[in-house]
Every structure is written in structure tokens, then in C-alpha cells.
Amino acid sequence: MLAAGLGDRGAQIMVEILRRLRKEHRNIARVVNALEHQLSIFDRGEQPDYDVLAAAAEYFTGFPDRCHHPKEGLLFGKLKKKDPVAAASNGNLDVEHDEIAGLARHFREAVENVLEDVEVPRGAFDAVLRQFISKQRRHMEMEEQHFFPLALKVLSEEDWAEIDRQVIEEDDPLFGHEASKEFEGLLRNILNWEEEDEAEER
């Protein structure tokens, strides 16, 4: 259901903004899947690929906070002004983003400690990774199922146009036109795992 009075131009802007956000969610989920692959290796008592984990940690402490979360923050800000009660029904998105950023930093610090030969108990490392994965998945699910549909229902053509003017886009350093050098290994692993998963499903 769309907000009343949303013309063709407003609908076009809205569709494009949500298309970008959902694409970014799909890509974030691909990195979360990579973490789960590494976690399964770790839980078997084997050595995970810490270079992959380090690259994933670097990605999660960078791009989402610079580009993805600010876009969602613009939507949430508009939503709070238009319908504070409805906005509150999704909790506080800004707080959620801060929590995820904190968990991402904690995850990165745990990986850095391992790479610097600081003793990190297996159980503690496992818990840090699981907590981040769980929170990231639940957060995106909430946004897809509740926050985005609410924005569709409440925000006006003027709201979407103003959001579009304020959005700052940045090429995704992992899934953009060309992966940054620091993420090439992570991207290679993600593509290999996806190919293996597809082969198993056939």
C-alpha cells in the first residue's frame, strides 16, 4: 500500500531508493553467509580463514555505516516526523544501527586479537561471531517486513524527493563495479561458496 497522492515521479524515486536498500541487504546477507561458513569450520574444531574474517569485519565496520545506514536513517527521520507512533512500533532504528556498529567493532577487535596472537578463548570468539550474525539477520528481517512497508504507506512524494536529494551514494567496495583490493579474497570466497551451494541444491 502506497501513501496517498504519490505521483509517477514520487513512485519512481521511492522504488529506486528501496531497490538500492534491498540490494544492499542482499549483499550484506551474502557476507553474513560467508561468516556462517567460517563459523561452521570453527565449530568443527578446524582453523577458519582469518583473512576472510578480517575482510568481513573491515567491510561491516565501513560501508554499512557510511552509506547504507544513513539512507535508512533519512527514511526513519521522515517517518518519525510524519507518524511518530507508527515509527515507534519498529523500535528505534538509530539505536539498532548503533548496536550493530558496536557488535561489528567487537567482532573486528576479536579477529585482530587472534591475528596478533592475543589469546582469545574459542567460546568467546564463537559467541562474538554468533551475536553479530544473529543481530544483523534479525535487524534486516525487521526492516524488510515492517520498516520498509511502513515507509511505503506513510511517506509522501515530497518526502521521497527530499530523501533522494539528501542521499549520498558510494560504490560498494565489495560488490560494486570493481572490488577494492582488500576485499578481493573475500569476494572470491563468497562466489565460490555460492557456486558450491547452488551445485548442492541441483
C-alpha positions as CSV (number, residue, x, y, z in Angstrom):
1,M,0.0,0.0,0.0
2,L,1.4,3.4,-1.0
3,A,1.0,6.7,0.6
4,A,-1.9,8.7,-0.8
5,G,-1.1,11.3,-3.5
6,L,2.1,9.6,-4.7
7,G,2.5,10.5,-8.3
8,D,4.6,8.8,-11.0
9,R,7.7,10.8,-10.2
10,G,7.4,10.1,-6.4
11,A,6.7,6.4,-7.1
12,Q,9.8,6.2,-9.3
13,I,12.1,7.8,-6.7
14,M,10.6,5.6,-3.9
15,V,11.1,2.4,-6.0
16,E,14.7,3.4,-6.8
17,I,15.6,4.2,-3.1
18,L,14.1,0.9,-1.9
19,R,15.7,-1.0,-4.7
20,R,19.1,0.2,-3.6
21,L,18.4,-0.6,0.1
22,R,17.1,-4.1,-0.7
23,K,20.1,-4.7,-3.0
24,E,22.4,-3.7,-0.2
25,H,20.6,-6.0,2.2
26,R,21.1,-8.9,-0.2
27,N,24.8,-8.2,-0.4
28,I,25.1,-7.8,3.4
29,A,23.4,-11.2,3.7
30,R,26.0,-12.7,1.4
31,V,28.7,-11.5,3.7
32,V,26.8,-12.9,6.7
33,N,26.6,-16.2,4.9
34,A,30.3,-16.1,4.5
35,L,30.7,-15.6,8.2
36,E,28.4,-18.6,8.9
37,H,30.6,-20.7,6.6
38,Q,33.6,-19.7,8.7
39,L,31.7,-20.3,11.9
40,S,30.8,-23.9,10.8
41,I,34.5,-24.6,10.2
42,F,35.4,-23.1,13.6
43,D,32.8,-25.2,15.3
44,R,34.2,-28.4,13.8
45,G,37.4,-27.5,15.6
46,E,39.2,-26.6,12.4
47,Q,41.0,-23.3,11.6
48,P,38.8,-20.7,9.9
49,D,40.2,-18.4,7.3
50,Y,41.1,-15.4,9.4
51,D,41.9,-13.3,6.3
52,V,38.3,-13.8,5.2
53,L,37.0,-13.0,8.7
54,A,39.2,-9.9,8.9
55,A,38.0,-8.6,5.5
56,A,34.4,-9.2,6.5
57,A,35.0,-7.3,9.8
58,E,36.5,-4.4,7.8
59,Y,33.5,-4.4,5.5
60,F,31.0,-4.3,8.3
61,T,32.8,-1.5,10.2
62,G,32.9,0.6,7.0
63,F,30.4,0.6,4.2
64,P,27.1,0.0,6.0
65,D,27.7,2.8,8.4
66,R,29.0,5.2,5.7
67,C,26.3,4.5,3.1
68,H,23.6,2.0,4.0
69,H,22.5,3.1,7.4
70,P,22.4,6.8,6.7
71,K,19.9,6.2,3.9
72,E,17.7,4.2,6.2
73,G,18.2,7.0,8.8
74,L,16.8,9.5,6.4
75,L,13.7,7.4,6.0
76,F,13.3,6.8,9.7
77,G,13.7,10.6,10.4
78,K,10.9,11.4,7.9
79,L,8.8,8.6,9.4
80,K,9.2,9.9,12.9
81,K,8.0,13.4,11.8
82,K,5.0,12.1,9.8
83,D,3.8,9.4,12.2
84,P,5.8,9.1,15.5
85,V,3.5,6.3,16.8
86,A,4.0,4.2,13.7
87,A,7.7,4.8,13.7
88,A,8.0,3.8,17.3
89,S,6.3,0.5,16.5
90,N,9.5,-0.6,14.8
91,G,11.6,0.4,17.8
92,N,14.4,2.9,17.4
93,L,16.2,2.3,14.2
94,D,19.1,4.7,15.1
95,V,19.7,2.7,18.3
96,E,19.6,-0.5,16.4
97,H,22.2,0.8,13.9
98,D,24.4,1.9,16.8
99,E,24.1,-1.6,18.4
100,I,25.1,-3.3,15.1
101,A,28.0,-1.0,14.6
102,G,29.2,-1.8,18.2
103,L,28.9,-5.5,17.6
104,A,30.8,-5.1,14.3
105,R,33.6,-3.3,16.1
106,H,33.7,-6.0,18.8
107,F,33.9,-8.7,16.0
108,R,36.7,-6.8,14.3
109,E,38.6,-6.5,17.6
110,A,38.3,-10.2,18.3
111,V,39.7,-11.1,14.8
112,E,42.5,-8.6,15.3
113,N,43.4,-10.1,18.6
114,V,43.6,-13.5,17.1
115,L,45.8,-12.3,14.2
116,E,48.1,-10.5,16.8
117,D,48.4,-13.8,18.8
118,V,46.4,-12.5,21.7
119,E,44.8,-15.4,23.5
120,V,41.1,-15.4,22.7
121,P,39.1,-18.4,24.2
122,R,37.3,-20.3,21.5
123,G,34.0,-20.0,23.3
124,A,34.3,-16.2,23.5
125,F,35.2,-15.8,19.8
126,D,32.3,-18.1,18.8
127,A,29.9,-16.0,21.0
128,V,31.1,-12.7,19.4
129,L,30.6,-14.0,15.9
130,R,27.2,-15.6,16.6
131,Q,25.9,-12.5,18.3
132,F,26.8,-10.3,15.4
133,I,25.3,-12.7,12.8
134,S,22.1,-13.1,14.8
135,K,21.6,-9.4,15.3
136,Q,22.4,-8.5,11.7
137,R,19.9,-11.0,10.3
138,R,17.1,-10.1,12.7
139,H,17.6,-6.4,12.0
140,M,17.4,-6.8,8.3
141,E,14.3,-9.0,8.6
142,M,12.6,-6.4,10.7
143,E,13.4,-3.7,8.1
144,E,12.2,-5.8,5.2
145,Q,9.0,-7.0,6.8
146,H,8.0,-3.9,8.8
147,F,10.0,-0.7,8.3
148,F,10.1,-0.6,4.5
149,P,6.4,-1.3,4.1
150,L,5.6,1.3,6.7
151,A,7.7,3.9,4.8
152,L,5.8,3.0,1.7
153,K,2.5,3.6,3.4
154,V,3.3,6.8,5.3
155,L,5.8,8.9,3.3
156,S,4.7,11.4,0.6
157,E,6.1,12.3,-2.8
158,E,7.7,15.3,-1.2
159,D,9.3,13.1,1.5
160,W,10.8,10.7,-1.0
161,A,12.1,13.6,-3.2
162,E,13.8,15.2,-0.2
163,I,15.3,11.9,0.9
164,D,16.6,11.4,-2.7
165,R,18.3,14.9,-2.6
166,Q,20.0,14.1,0.7
167,V,21.2,10.6,-0.1
168,I,24.9,10.2,-0.5
169,E,25.8,7.3,-2.7
170,E,29.1,5.4,-2.5
171,D,30.2,2.4,-4.6
172,D,30.1,-0.7,-2.6
173,P,33.8,-1.7,-2.1
174,L,33.0,-5.4,-2.1
175,F,30.1,-5.8,-4.6
176,G,30.4,-2.5,-6.6
177,H,31.8,-2.1,-10.1
178,E,35.2,-3.3,-9.0
179,A,36.0,-4.8,-5.6
180,S,38.7,-3.0,-3.6
181,K,41.9,-4.9,-3.4
182,E,41.5,-5.6,0.3
183,F,38.2,-7.4,-0.4
184,E,39.2,-9.4,-3.5
185,G,39.8,-12.6,-1.4
186,L,36.6,-12.3,0.5
187,L,34.6,-11.8,-2.8
188,R,36.3,-14.8,-4.3
189,N,35.4,-16.9,-1.3
190,I,31.8,-15.7,-1.4
191,L,31.4,-16.5,-5.1
192,N,33.0,-20.0,-4.6
193,W,30.7,-20.8,-1.7
194,E,27.6,-19.6,-3.6
195,E,28.6,-21.8,-6.5
196,E,29.1,-24.8,-4.2
197,D,25.7,-24.2,-2.6
198,E,24.0,-23.9,-5.9
199,A,25.6,-27.2,-7.1
200,E,24.4,-29.0,-3.9
201,E,20.9,-27.7,-4.5
202,R,20.7,-29.0,-8.1
